[in-house]
Amino acid sequence: MKKKVLLVLLSLIINWSALTGAYAQPHEFLSGDCTMCHIDVKLAPEQIILTASGSCTKCHNKIESSFSHPVDMYPYKNTIIPADMPLTERRVTCLTCHYVHPVEGDRVSTFIRREVAGRTFCVLCHNNDSREHVLMGKAHLHPDSVKVSGSLDEITTMCIECHEMGRYFEWGEDMLACRSKLNHPVGVAYQTASNARKGKFCPVVNLSKEINLFGGKIGCGTCHNVYSPIRNLLVMSNQKSNLCTQCHFECMGC
């Protein structure tokens, strides 16, 4: 009996150690790691090297830069940056929004510099951007992990808070599209559409990496990205219908 009790206790200790290890502070640096961010950690600890963001991506390598807030760039003119959100040589870096050392903040999962997140955090610096596009409230969109509720994904849901959607009927389905049926439908299963119009769609496995499906469905984020520098926030240029023909064969007049 005592042996069984000891085995149970030992098992609990091992499991607890594993759990606490899994949730330990992730940013525990060795003394030689300081130069990844600091010019001279002893004499000038506040001076950060401009390539500090590159040090972050060595570990955070699953963050897609094209779907994240730009770094190593100068803020837009007249943007007011709070004093506790430091710039590096007047440029925005990962360190502008995030702490690095665990002792600096309680939000150990994101190391964010304030006790707020989402749009509340974004409006500390932003109102509307130069293209009058309302903030999404997410600095990292992670298309591969976007949640889908019903027929719409969360990116599309955020878009239609401001962009009016219309309904129309096609392919035997009631569809949603931005403003009118002249725009692309969302909430549609790509494979279903492909099956309905055989030979007119690119196979899913051959789609360009810039084209994102959400639970196999088309959403606003399939063709648009709020961080895109391309006109109309497209994920790629549509010159000569290049974007349209990534999915559609014989796409005339797109």
Secondary structure, 3 states (H helix, E strand, C coil): CHHHHHHHHHHHHHHHHHHHHHCCCCCCCCHHHHHHCEEECCCEEEEECCCHHHHHHCCCCCCCHHHECCCCECCCCCCCCCCCCCCECCEECHHHHECCCHHHCCCCCCCECCCCCCHHHHCCCCCCCCCCCCCCCCCECCHHHCCEECCEEHHHHHHCCCCCEEEEEECCEEEEEECCCCCCEECCEHHHHHHHCCCCECCHHHCCCCCCCECCECCHHHHECCCCCCHHHECCCCHHHCCHHHCECCCCCC
